[in-house]
Amino acid sequence: MPLYFAYGSSLLRSQMERRLMGNKPVTRGYLRGYRLAFMGHSAERKGPVVNLLPDNTRFVPGTLYELNDIMIQYLDRAEACEKGIYQKLEVEVEKDDGSKVKADAYQLVEKDPKFGKPNLGYLMQVKQGYKEWGLPEETLEEALKWSEERSAGS
C-alpha cells in the first residue's frame, strides 16, 4: 500500500479520518533535505499554508499514513493536483526506528509564492497535529519565524 507523508494540517487525525476514512496511521517520520515554510495563499485556509522547500541543512518532521490507491486519488483531488496548486513528490522518509521508506508528499507548485504569517486557526490546527504525534514544535516555530522574516523583506 502507498505511504503518504503528512507535515501540515493532515497531521490532525480527525482531519485525515474525515478526508480518508479507513486510513492507517503508521508512525512518525522525518524528511531530510527540506524545511517548512509558510507561503502561498489558500482561500480555504485564509492565508499562507505550510509547504516543503528544499534545504540540505534541515529536516521536516511528520507522520506516515498507509493509504490505498482510491485514497491517494482522493488526496490528489483534495490537494488540487489537477488544478496545478500542488504537485505530488516521491520522497524518502526516515521512520522513528531509523529505517527508510518511499512515500508521497505534496508541495506547492506556484512559482515564487509570497511568504507570510498563516491564519491563526490554520496554525493552531497544524500545532495540534504536532502535539498529537509528539513532534518537535520548535521546527514549526522556526518555520513561522523564517517565513515572517522573508515576508518582511519582500
C-alpha positions in Angstrom: 0.0 0.0 0.0 1.2 3.5 -0.8 2.6 5.7 2.1 1.7 9.4 2.5 4.0 11.7 4.4 1.9 14.4 6.2 3.5 17.5 7.6 0.8 20.1 7.8 -2.9 20.1 8.8 -3.0 16.4 7.7 -1.2 15.6 10.9 -4.5 16.0 12.6 -6.0 12.5 12.9 -9.6 13.9 12.9 -9.0 15.7 9.6 -7.4 12.6 8.0 -10.3 10.5 9.1 -12.8 13.0 7.7 -10.9 13.1 4.4 -9.9 9.5 4.1 -12.0 7.1 6.2 -10.1 4.0 7.0 -6.6 5.4 6.6 -3.9 3.7 8.6 -1.6 5.9 10.6 1.8 4.2 10.6 4.5 6.1 12.5 6.3 9.4 12.8 8.8 10.2 10.1 11.5 12.7 9.2 12.1 14.1 5.7 15.7 15.2 5.4 16.8 17.8 2.9 13.7 20.0 3.3 12.5 22.8 5.5 9.0 24.0 6.4 7.8 27.4 5.2 4.5 29.3 5.3 3.8 30.6 1.8 1.3 31.0 -1.0 -2.3 31.7 -0.3 -5.1 29.3 0.4 -8.7 30.6 0.1 -9.8 27.8 2.3 -7.2 28.4 5.0 -7.4 32.2 4.6 -3.7 32.8 4.1 -0.3 31.1 3.6 0.0 27.4 4.2 2.9 25.3 5.3 5.0 24.0 2.4 8.2 22.0 1.7 11.2 23.8 0.5 14.5 22.1 -0.4 17.2 22.8 2.2 20.0 20.3 2.8 20.6 21.6 6.3 17.1 20.9 7.6 14.5 18.2 8.1 10.7 18.2 8.3 9.0 16.1 11.0 5.7 14.5 10.0 3.9 11.2 10.0 3.3 8.4 7.6 -0.1 7.1 6.7 -0.8 4.0 4.8 -3.4 4.6 2.1 -5.0 2.6 -0.7 -5.0 3.7 -4.3 -8.5 5.2 -4.1 -7.5 7.2 -1.0 -4.4 8.5 -2.9 -6.6 9.6 -5.8 -8.9 11.4 -3.4 -6.0 13.1 -1.7 -4.7 14.2 -5.1 -8.1 15.9 -5.7 -8.1 17.3 -2.2 -4.7 18.8 -2.7 -5.8 20.2 -6.1 -3.1 18.5 -8.1 -5.3 18.6 -11.3 -5.6 22.4 -10.9 -1.9 22.7 -10.6 -2.0 24.0 -7.0 0.1 21.2 -5.5 2.3 18.5 -7.0 3.0 15.1 -5.7 6.6 14.3 -4.8 8.1 10.9 -4.1 10.3 11.3 -1.1 12.4 9.1 1.2 11.3 9.3 4.8 13.2 8.1 7.8 10.9 6.3 10.3 11.3 6.5 14.1 13.1 3.2 14.0 15.7 4.5 11.6 14.5 2.6 8.5 13.8 4.5 5.3 10.7 4.2 3.1 9.4 5.8 0.0 6.3 8.0 0.4 4.3 10.6 -1.4 4.2 14.2 -0.2 2.7 17.3 -1.6 4.3 20.6 -2.4 3.0 23.9 -3.8 3.6 24.4 -7.5 3.3 28.2 -7.6 6.5 30.0 -8.7 7.8 32.4 -6.1 4.9 32.3 -3.8 4.9 35.0 -1.1 5.9 34.1 2.4 3.8 35.1 5.3 2.1 34.5 8.6 -0.7 32.0 8.4 -4.2 32.4 9.7 -4.3 31.7 13.4 -7.0 28.9 13.1 -4.9 27.1 10.5 -1.7 27.5 12.6 -3.5 26.0 15.6 -4.6 23.0 13.6 -1.0 22.3 12.5 0.2 22.8 16.1 -2.4 20.4 17.3 -1.2 17.8 14.8 2.3 18.2 16.1 1.1 17.7 19.7 -1.0 14.6 18.7 2.1 13.0 17.2 4.7 14.2 19.7 6.6 16.1 17.0 9.1 18.9 17.8 7.1 22.1 17.8 10.3 24.2 17.6 10.5 23.1 13.9 7.1 24.7 13.3 8.1 27.9 15.3 11.3 28.2 13.3 9.3 27.9 10.0 6.9 30.6 11.2 9.8 33.0 12.1 11.7 32.2 8.9 8.6 32.8 6.8 7.8 36.1 8.5 11.3 37.3 8.0 11.1 36.6 4.3 7.7 38.3 4.1 9.1 41.4 5.7 12.0 41.5 3.3 9.8 41.4 0.2 
